[in-house]
Amino acid sequence: MIELIVADRCTDCGACVEVCPTNVLERAPSGPPLLARVEDCQTCFMCELYCRADAIYIAPDCDRRVAITPDAAVASGRLGQYRKHSGWDEWARQFPNEQWLMETVFRRAGEAVRAAAADDKRTA
């Protein structure tokens, strides 16, 4: 779940606001975007993927908020980690961008859930 935007790193480009599928972020009159609806965050990492300043901290726990300071977020080494390991922008030569593979992962997960439900019906 998105926890904070490190103001010292944010360039106010607004890319994170534009790509968020659930409108968690809102542009502020000045400074970094506001975390307006954190409870709607789906932990999709789109905001982090598009943040070229590596200013967004998304906690590994997607079910509940995790309190963290900007200094702790920077020290964690997690800022921009997903973008890096996804091979976006300057990381394209080092890491393959395999985001398109997620469609296969989600399809297989759906098939497994449907198969388990069918098995439950047969044994009931």
Residue frames relative to the residue before (quaternion, step in Angstrom):
aa qw qx qy qz dx dy dz
M 1.0000 0.0000 0.0000 0.0000 0.00 0.00 0.00
I 0.5139 -0.6337 0.4717 0.3344 3.57 -1.01 0.78
E 0.1721 -0.8171 0.5473 0.0570 3.56 -0.84 0.99
L 0.8083 -0.1585 0.1160 0.5551 3.58 0.93 -0.77
I 0.2887 -0.6824 0.6372 0.2121 3.47 -1.42 0.26
V 0.3493 -0.7454 0.5325 0.1969 3.55 -0.67 1.12
A 0.3924 -0.7734 0.4544 0.2038 3.56 -0.29 1.33
D 0.6428 0.5455 -0.3276 0.4267 3.61 1.00 -0.79
R 0.7189 0.4217 -0.2444 0.4955 3.59 1.16 -0.51
C 0.5919 0.6206 -0.3570 0.3702 3.58 1.09 -0.72
T 0.2547 -0.7778 0.5611 0.1238 3.58 -0.94 0.95
D 0.4269 -0.7287 0.4352 0.3120 3.61 1.29 0.12
C 0.2823 0.7897 -0.5040 0.2066 3.60 1.04 0.67
G 0.3904 -0.7591 0.4440 0.2724 3.60 1.18 -0.53
A 0.3900 0.7391 -0.4788 0.2690 3.59 1.22 0.03
C 0.6465 0.5320 -0.3253 0.4395 3.60 0.95 -0.82
V 0.6286 0.5303 -0.3272 0.4654 3.57 1.04 -0.77
E 0.6855 0.5157 -0.2779 0.4324 3.56 0.92 -0.96
V 0.7652 0.4069 -0.2151 0.4502 3.61 0.92 -0.84
C 0.5125 0.6578 -0.4297 0.3463 3.62 1.17 -0.32
P 0.3507 -0.7814 0.4770 0.1973 3.61 -0.51 1.14
T 0.7570 0.3517 -0.2045 0.5113 3.61 1.18 -0.38
N 0.4655 -0.7269 0.4135 0.2898 3.59 1.25 0.41
V 0.1662 0.8048 -0.5432 0.1720 3.55 0.94 0.95
L 0.7607 0.3595 -0.1703 0.5130 3.58 1.05 -0.82
E 0.1029 -0.7605 0.6373 0.0708 3.54 -1.27 0.60
R 0.5217 -0.6069 0.4934 0.3408 3.54 -1.12 0.67
A 0.2886 -0.7323 0.5929 0.1698 3.55 -1.08 0.78
P 0.6348 -0.5238 0.3848 0.4178 3.61 -1.15 0.41
S 0.7626 -0.0930 0.0457 0.6385 3.56 1.18 -0.63
G 0.7333 0.3898 -0.3037 0.4669 3.55 -1.15 0.61
P 0.7600 -0.3808 0.2615 0.4573 3.55 -1.30 -0.16
P 0.6431 -0.5151 0.3908 0.4103 3.57 -1.23 0.37
L 0.4614 -0.6657 0.5195 0.2722 3.53 -1.27 0.50
L 0.3740 -0.6682 0.5901 0.2556 3.56 -1.14 0.69
A 0.0889 -0.8734 0.4787 0.0071 3.55 0.28 1.32
R 0.8143 0.0874 -0.0046 0.5739 3.60 0.99 -0.81
V 0.0589 -0.8511 0.5217 0.0077 3.57 0.65 1.14
E 0.6164 0.5689 -0.3498 0.4171 3.59 1.04 -0.71
D 0.6583 0.4964 -0.3077 0.4749 3.61 1.24 -0.31
C 0.4420 0.7085 -0.4498 0.3169 3.61 1.28 -0.12
Q 0.2351 -0.7826 0.5666 0.1064 3.56 -0.89 1.02
T 0.3877 -0.7306 0.4655 0.3150 3.59 1.32 0.07
C 0.2580 0.7921 -0.5076 0.2199 3.56 0.91 0.95
F 0.3764 -0.7712 0.4336 0.2749 3.59 1.32 -0.27
M 0.3595 0.7414 -0.5017 0.2634 3.63 1.19 0.18
C 0.6415 0.5247 -0.3365 0.4472 3.60 0.92 -0.84
E 0.6712 0.4852 -0.3045 0.4704 3.59 0.94 -0.82
L 0.6247 0.5496 -0.3452 0.4342 3.59 0.96 -0.77
Y 0.7564 0.3915 -0.2038 0.4827 3.57 0.94 -0.87
C 0.5764 0.5809 -0.3844 0.4272 3.63 1.23 -0.10
R 0.2108 -0.8162 0.5303 0.0902 3.56 -0.15 1.31
A 0.6375 0.5246 -0.3240 0.4620 3.59 1.26 -0.29
D 0.3168 -0.7644 0.4950 0.2650 3.60 1.28 -0.14
A 0.3342 0.7743 -0.4600 0.2780 3.53 0.90 1.04
I 0.6612 0.5229 -0.2987 0.4474 3.61 1.24 -0.21
Y 0.1725 -0.7701 0.6081 0.0859 3.53 -0.91 1.02
I 0.0504 -0.7640 0.6433 -0.0032 3.53 -0.79 1.11
A 0.3696 -0.7489 0.5109 0.2037 3.54 -0.64 1.15
P 0.5572 -0.6218 0.4322 0.3407 3.59 -1.07 0.66
D 0.6516 0.4723 -0.3180 0.5012 3.62 1.18 -0.45
C 0.1772 -0.8254 0.5299 0.0810 3.58 -0.41 1.18
D 0.6213 0.5848 -0.3350 0.3997 3.60 1.23 -0.09
R 0.8133 0.0700 -0.0251 0.5770 3.61 1.10 -0.52
R 0.6113 -0.5651 0.4196 0.3617 3.53 -1.25 0.53
V 0.1404 -0.7592 0.6318 0.0686 3.53 -1.18 0.69
A 0.3485 -0.7512 0.5222 0.2040 3.58 -0.55 1.14
I 0.1426 0.7741 -0.6032 0.1288 3.57 -0.88 1.00
T 0.3734 -0.7100 0.5513 0.2290 3.55 -1.10 0.72
P 0.6442 -0.5109 0.3806 0.4233 3.60 -1.17 0.35
D 0.6438 0.5224 -0.3289 0.4521 3.61 0.97 -0.80
A 0.6650 0.4908 -0.3020 0.4750 3.58 0.97 -0.83
A 0.6210 0.5362 -0.3421 0.4581 3.60 1.05 -0.72
V 0.6548 0.4948 -0.3101 0.4798 3.59 0.94 -0.86
A 0.6837 0.4941 -0.2831 0.4564 3.58 0.91 -0.93
S 0.5874 0.6141 -0.3655 0.3799 3.62 1.13 -0.57
G 0.3663 -0.7404 0.4854 0.2863 3.57 1.13 -0.58
R 0.5433 0.6516 -0.3827 0.3657 3.60 1.28 0.07
L 0.5175 0.6478 -0.4321 0.3548 3.61 1.16 -0.36
G 0.8451 0.1036 -0.1146 0.5117 3.56 -0.65 1.14
Q 0.4068 0.7444 -0.4571 0.2675 3.59 1.26 -0.02
Y 0.6637 0.4960 -0.3128 0.4644 3.59 0.91 -0.84
R 0.6355 0.5215 -0.3182 0.4721 3.58 1.00 -0.85
K 0.6481 0.5242 -0.3070 0.4593 3.56 0.95 -0.89
H 0.7451 0.4223 -0.2284 0.4628 3.56 0.73 -1.08
S 0.6251 0.5063 -0.3357 0.4901 3.56 1.30 -0.15
G 0.4786 -0.7148 0.4077 0.3062 3.57 1.28 0.02
W 0.3792 0.7342 -0.4837 0.2884 3.58 1.09 0.65
D 0.8639 0.1221 -0.1026 0.4778 3.51 -1.28 0.66
E 0.8648 -0.0433 0.0335 0.4992 3.58 -0.80 -0.99
W 0.6452 0.5280 -0.3186 0.4511 3.60 1.23 -0.25
A 0.4030 0.7684 -0.4406 0.2302 3.60 1.26 -0.14
R 0.6972 0.4696 -0.2868 0.4596 3.61 1.01 -0.65
Q 0.6953 0.4765 -0.2652 0.4681 3.56 1.21 -0.49
F 0.7990 0.1650 -0.0449 0.5765 3.56 1.01 -0.87
P 0.4254 -0.7006 0.5001 0.2795 3.62 -0.87 0.84
N 0.3522 -0.6992 0.5766 0.2335 3.57 -1.05 0.77
E 0.0485 0.8278 -0.5513 0.0923 3.54 -0.26 1.28
Q 0.1793 0.8149 -0.5272 0.1604 3.58 1.10 0.68
W 0.6100 0.5805 -0.3491 0.4111 3.57 1.04 -0.75
L 0.5918 0.5916 -0.3630 0.4099 3.61 1.16 -0.45
M 0.5219 0.6561 -0.4143 0.3543 3.59 1.19 -0.40
E 0.5622 0.5957 -0.3946 0.4163 3.60 1.09 -0.57
T 0.6581 0.5005 -0.2981 0.4770 3.59 0.98 -0.87
V 0.6370 0.5291 -0.3293 0.4537 3.59 0.95 -0.85
F 0.6892 0.4762 -0.2848 0.4660 3.59 0.85 -0.96
R 0.6330 0.5259 -0.3368 0.4575 3.60 1.00 -0.78
R 0.6719 0.4920 -0.3026 0.4635 3.60 0.90 -0.90
A 0.6269 0.5268 -0.3391 0.4632 3.58 1.03 -0.75
G 0.6501 0.5162 -0.3097 0.4638 3.58 0.97 -0.85
E 0.6465 0.5154 -0.3123 0.4679 3.57 0.99 -0.84
A 0.6514 0.5145 -0.3154 0.4599 3.58 0.98 -0.82
V 0.6454 0.5122 -0.3193 0.4680 3.59 0.99 -0.79
R 0.6610 0.4980 -0.3061 0.4705 3.58 0.93 -0.88
A 0.6487 0.5121 -0.3197 0.4634 3.61 0.97 -0.81
A 0.6498 0.5054 -0.3178 0.4705 3.60 0.97 -0.81
A 0.6431 0.5101 -0.3257 0.4693 3.61 0.98 -0.78
A 0.6386 0.5175 -0.3241 0.4683 3.61 1.02 -0.79
D 0.6413 0.5175 -0.3199 0.4674 3.60 1.00 -0.81
D 0.6405 0.5264 -0.3233 0.4563 3.57 0.99 -0.84
K 0.6480 0.5147 -0.3228 0.4592 3.62 0.98 -0.78
R 0.6671 0.5128 -0.3046 0.4464 3.60 0.99 -0.84
T 0.7272 0.4258 -0.2486 0.4776 3.58 0.99 -0.77
A 0.5954 0.5928 -0.3633 0.4026 3.62 1.21 -0.26
